[in-house]
Amino acid sequence: MRAEIAPDLLLPLQRGLLGWYIAHGRDLPWRRTTDPYAVLVSEILLQQTQVATALPVYEAFLARWPTFADLAAAPLDAVKAVTDPLGYHVRGTWLHRIAEIVTDERDGQLPNTLEGLLALPGIGRYTAGAVLSFAFQQDAPIVDTNVDRLVSRLFNLRAARPPAALREKRLWALAAALIPPGHGYLFNQALMDFGAQICTPYKPICLLCPLRPHCQWWNPRPDGGVTYTDN
């Protein structure tokens, strides 16, 4: 499915989000690198885990195993001893197995396509999109819980109450359509940070939100501002 957002809605949202992010975006260590290995490690460690909790583990992990080859050569028990305290204990196994595959079968190179990444253990659509965006500078959409909430509010998806499968397709289509061409790396970070800091789950800061004039949660449009087409 593809989404086409009306220009009078799309451009203000893009400019508002990027402007806010440049001024208020979080400085995180995995945003200071485009190394596919470091980006992948951060994304796997952040699954179902808050940033503050994952941060020291990320730094310790990279200090101990700085490359796919180093990780592949490590005992799995040693890897899990570092990652298991975060909970969701399978993530250490995933990282170790990915390192083995990349080292043994791909000459140390992580795939740079959606299909190639999805074929690896523990990598779903969000993680694949994050790696493509943050490591390979592609305009790949991402939808985590923060982006889901933000986009759902901006386009008032819950008001229409579509079936779950249709809502999921529209959500991903909107996330893709929102990205300014060539700026997915910054824009996806802006979406996540804005959802985490402004468009929060229970007490969103709507009165100070720079996107409020264009948010259909506040100002519904009769036409919805979006046209959907099936691929």
C-alpha positions as CSV (number, residue, x, y, z in Angstrom):
1,M,0.0,0.0,0.0
2,R,1.1,3.5,-0.8
3,A,-0.1,6.8,0.8
4,E,-0.1,10.2,-0.8
5,I,-0.3,13.0,1.7
6,A,-1.7,16.4,0.6
7,P,1.2,18.8,0.1
8,D,-0.5,21.4,2.3
9,L,-0.3,18.9,5.1
10,L,2.9,17.0,4.2
11,L,5.3,20.0,4.0
12,P,4.4,21.6,7.3
13,L,4.7,18.2,9.1
14,Q,8.1,17.5,7.5
15,R,9.4,21.0,8.3
16,G,8.0,21.0,11.8
17,L,9.4,17.7,12.8
18,L,12.9,18.3,11.3
19,G,13.0,21.8,12.8
20,W,12.1,20.5,16.2
21,Y,14.6,17.6,16.0
22,I,17.5,19.9,15.1
23,A,16.7,21.9,18.2
24,H,15.7,19.2,20.6
25,G,16.8,15.8,19.4
26,R,18.6,13.5,21.8
27,D,22.4,13.0,21.5
28,L,22.8,9.2,21.7
29,P,26.0,7.3,21.0
30,W,24.5,5.1,18.2
31,R,23.5,8.3,16.4
32,R,27.2,9.2,16.1
33,T,28.0,6.3,13.8
34,T,26.8,4.7,10.6
35,D,28.7,1.5,11.3
36,P,26.1,-1.2,10.4
37,Y,27.4,-3.4,13.3
38,A,27.0,-0.7,15.9
39,V,23.6,0.3,14.6
40,L,22.4,-3.3,14.6
41,V,23.6,-3.9,18.2
42,S,21.9,-0.7,19.4
43,E,18.6,-1.7,17.7
44,I,18.6,-5.3,19.1
45,L,19.5,-4.0,22.6
46,L,16.7,-1.4,22.5
47,Q,14.0,-3.9,21.7
48,Q,11.5,-3.7,24.5
49,T,14.1,-1.7,26.5
50,Q,14.3,1.9,27.5
51,V,17.2,4.0,26.2
52,A,18.6,4.7,29.7
53,T,18.7,1.0,30.5
54,A,20.3,-0.1,27.2
55,L,22.9,2.7,27.0
56,P,25.6,1.2,29.4
57,V,25.1,-2.3,28.0
58,Y,25.6,-1.0,24.4
59,E,28.8,0.7,25.4
60,A,30.1,-2.3,27.3
61,F,29.1,-4.6,24.4
62,L,30.9,-2.7,21.7
63,A,34.0,-2.3,23.9
64,R,34.2,-6.0,24.4
65,W,33.2,-7.1,20.8
66,P,33.8,-4.2,18.4
67,T,33.2,-6.2,15.2
68,F,31.0,-9.0,13.8
69,A,34.1,-11.2,13.7
70,D,34.9,-10.6,17.4
71,L,31.3,-11.3,18.4
72,A,31.1,-14.5,16.3
73,A,34.3,-15.8,18.0
74,A,32.9,-15.2,21.5
75,P,31.3,-17.9,23.6
76,L,27.5,-17.5,23.5
77,D,27.3,-17.7,27.3
78,A,29.6,-14.7,27.5
79,V,27.4,-12.7,25.2
80,K,24.3,-13.6,27.0
81,A,25.9,-12.7,30.3
82,V,26.1,-9.1,29.0
83,T,22.7,-8.9,27.3
84,D,20.4,-11.1,29.5
85,P,20.2,-8.5,32.4
86,L,18.2,-6.4,30.0
87,G,15.5,-9.0,29.9
88,Y,14.1,-10.5,26.7
89,H,16.9,-13.1,26.9
90,V,16.8,-14.2,23.2
91,R,18.5,-11.0,22.0
92,G,22.0,-12.2,22.9
93,T,21.4,-15.4,20.9
94,W,20.2,-13.4,17.9
95,L,23.2,-11.1,17.9
96,H,25.6,-14.0,18.2
97,R,23.9,-15.9,15.4
98,I,23.8,-12.9,13.1
99,A,27.5,-12.3,13.7
100,E,28.2,-15.9,12.7
101,I,26.2,-15.7,9.5
102,V,27.7,-12.3,8.5
103,T,31.2,-13.5,9.3
104,D,31.0,-17.0,7.7
105,E,28.7,-16.4,4.8
106,R,28.8,-12.7,3.9
107,D,32.5,-11.6,4.3
108,G,31.6,-9.5,7.3
109,Q,29.1,-7.4,5.5
110,L,25.6,-6.9,6.8
111,P,22.9,-7.0,4.1
112,N,21.7,-3.6,2.9
113,T,18.3,-4.7,1.6
114,L,15.0,-5.2,3.4
115,E,14.8,-8.8,2.2
116,G,18.3,-9.6,3.2
117,L,17.9,-8.2,6.7
118,L,14.6,-9.8,7.3
119,A,16.2,-13.2,6.6
120,L,18.4,-12.8,9.6
121,P,17.3,-14.0,13.1
122,G,15.6,-11.5,15.3
123,I,15.2,-8.8,12.7
124,G,11.7,-7.7,11.9
125,R,10.4,-4.9,9.8
126,Y,11.2,-2.1,12.3
127,T,14.7,-3.2,13.0
128,A,15.4,-3.7,9.3
129,G,14.1,-0.3,8.5
130,A,16.2,1.3,11.3
131,V,19.4,-0.4,10.0
132,L,18.6,0.6,6.4
133,S,17.9,4.2,7.5
134,F,20.6,4.8,10.1
135,A,23.4,2.6,8.8
136,F,22.8,2.7,5.0
137,Q,21.2,6.1,4.6
138,Q,18.2,4.8,2.9
139,D,14.7,6.4,3.1
140,A,13.2,3.3,4.7
141,P,10.2,3.7,7.0
142,I,10.2,2.7,10.6
143,V,7.4,2.2,13.0
144,D,8.1,1.6,16.7
145,T,5.6,2.4,19.5
146,N,6.5,6.1,19.5
147,V,6.1,6.4,15.7
148,D,2.9,4.4,15.8
149,R,1.4,6.7,18.4
150,L,2.5,9.9,16.7
151,V,1.4,9.0,13.2
152,S,-1.9,7.6,14.4
153,R,-2.6,10.9,16.1
154,L,-1.4,13.1,13.3
155,F,-3.7,11.3,10.9
156,N,-6.4,10.4,13.4
157,L,-6.2,6.7,12.4
158,R,-8.1,5.5,15.5
159,A,-11.1,7.6,14.6
160,A,-11.8,5.6,11.5
161,R,-11.4,2.3,13.4
162,P,-10.1,0.3,10.4
163,P,-9.5,-3.4,10.8
164,A,-6.1,-4.1,12.5
165,A,-4.5,-5.4,9.3
166,L,-5.6,-2.4,7.3
167,R,-4.5,0.0,10.0
168,E,-1.1,-1.6,10.0
169,K,-0.7,-1.1,6.2
170,R,-1.8,2.5,6.4
171,L,0.5,3.2,9.3
172,W,3.6,1.9,7.4
173,A,2.4,3.7,4.2
174,L,2.1,7.0,6.1
175,A,5.5,6.5,7.7
176,A,7.1,6.0,4.3
177,A,5.2,8.9,2.7
178,L,6.2,11.3,5.4
179,I,10.0,11.0,4.8
180,P,11.5,13.9,2.8
181,P,13.5,12.3,0.0
182,G,17.1,11.9,1.0
183,H,16.5,12.7,4.6
184,G,15.3,9.4,6.1
185,Y,18.3,9.3,8.5
186,L,17.3,12.5,10.3
187,F,13.6,12.3,9.8
188,N,13.1,8.8,11.3
189,Q,15.1,10.0,14.4
190,A,12.8,13.0,14.6
191,L,9.7,10.8,14.5
192,M,11.0,8.6,17.3
193,D,12.2,11.5,19.5
194,F,9.0,13.6,19.0
195,G,6.9,10.6,20.0
196,A,9.0,10.0,23.0
197,Q,9.3,13.5,24.3
198,I,6.2,15.5,23.0
199,C,3.5,13.1,21.7
200,T,3.7,10.9,24.8
201,P,1.3,8.1,25.7
202,Y,-0.7,9.6,28.6
203,K,0.1,13.3,28.8
204,P,1.1,14.6,25.4
205,I,2.3,18.1,25.4
206,C,-0.3,19.3,22.9
207,L,-0.4,22.9,24.0
208,L,3.3,23.4,23.1
209,C,3.3,21.0,20.1
210,P,4.5,22.7,16.9
211,L,2.6,20.2,14.9
212,R,-0.8,20.9,16.5
213,P,-2.2,23.1,13.7
214,H,-1.7,20.2,11.3
215,C,-2.6,17.3,13.7
216,Q,-5.9,15.7,12.8
217,W,-6.3,14.5,16.4
218,W,-7.0,18.2,17.1
219,N,-8.1,19.5,13.7
220,P,-9.7,16.7,11.6
221,R,-9.9,17.3,7.9
222,P,-13.0,16.2,6.0
223,D,-10.8,14.6,3.3
224,G,-8.3,13.1,5.8
225,G,-5.5,14.7,3.8
226,V,-4.4,11.2,2.5
227,T,-5.1,9.1,-0.5
228,Y,-4.2,5.3,-0.3
229,T,-3.5,3.0,-3.2
230,D,-2.7,-0.6,-3.2
231,N,0.7,-1.5,-4.8
